[in-house]
């Protein structure tokens, strides 16, 4: 996701990002315009979190805190009003340029042609922009078969926005669109799309001090939410040990994350996807770059009104909390669940393979051209964003988006 701070444009997690530390942010709180209603909502959520802390001997894991801050019904960040776009907290690739969705449509068309009663399942459709553009682009392919477009959206308010956005095009092009509050249980064949989904899964945050491992937790201190250290359980210790077996011993005073919430996600998808592929687009690294010894504070970042900072305990429910993806870990979890890795590439190469160069040549004006370049250029989204393709019962066919520069094959 792209977020603006002051006059600069940031890609989430880029090394070049000048992330504001909390003490600096506290001095400039006037930069935020937070309504009384939003403030009250955050205070209500803080009370719920504090009660949860009190009920658990004075501390909860950061993973539990992140779950409550983002997903508590009616109060969590992703269950309330929309946060995408110029008036929100961040901008995603489909809002930057429709060329992104057109490229995904090209990849979808290749796969859907070889399936019976094909379905596109989008996880978390935001404003509905990507769904609308994909449906429009697939119409240009003049498909000789029917397909349905399914959307998994936990937020009722976002579902309503999406329904309004897709009502006209779905009717005119005779495409059935269905909504689900969770990943469906019925079997289907098709393509699963997840754009910037994994980065919002609640993470385990850990630290290493004096050669000892701790899980980071949240407590209440002086009537405010604050950090604390919890003993690392056996599972976390084993996971860190596996990381160190791969990248070497992590140094002392090292803080990072593990995205273990992906386990349930892939198990649910394995249960419903009978045949097809999964395309996951997100910002992240392989295990060696993720846990480099120089990255001593991990990748966790927060977004509020297009400003990026590093304290997730600020304004619970109003702040987007994210972390980068360790794609090596993601691929392992997915393969353990029964999927095969079909491709892994930097976003710029995936989009080139899917025909974005033609969309760039067809751009109507300099503004459209610059928007497409934001998706491609390494200093914007082209390099830090990756595309991971997973298959199930899909055979050995090479996917369009990975015909060149498939990192998985290197």
Secondary structure, DSSP 8 states (H G I E B T S, - for coil): -EEEETTEEEETT-TT---B-HHHHHTTGGG----HHHHHHHHHHHHHHHHHHHTTTT-EEHHHHHHHHHHSTTTSGGGSS--BSTTSSBB-HHHH-HHHHHHHHHHHHHHHTTSSSEEEEEE--TTSHHHHHHHHHHHHTT-SS--EEEEE---HHHHHHHHHHHHHHHHHTT-EEEEESS---S-EEEEEEEES-GGGS--EEEEEETTEEEEEEEEEETTEEEEEEEE--HHHHHHHHHHHHHH----SSEEEEE-TTHHHHHHHHHHHEEEEEEEEEEEEE-HHHHT-TT-TT-S-EEEETTEEES-TTSSTTTSEEE--EEHHHHHHHHHHTT-EEEEEEEHHHHHHHTTHHHHHHT-SSHHHHHHHHHHH-TTTTTTTEEEEEEEES-TT---GGGSS--GGG-
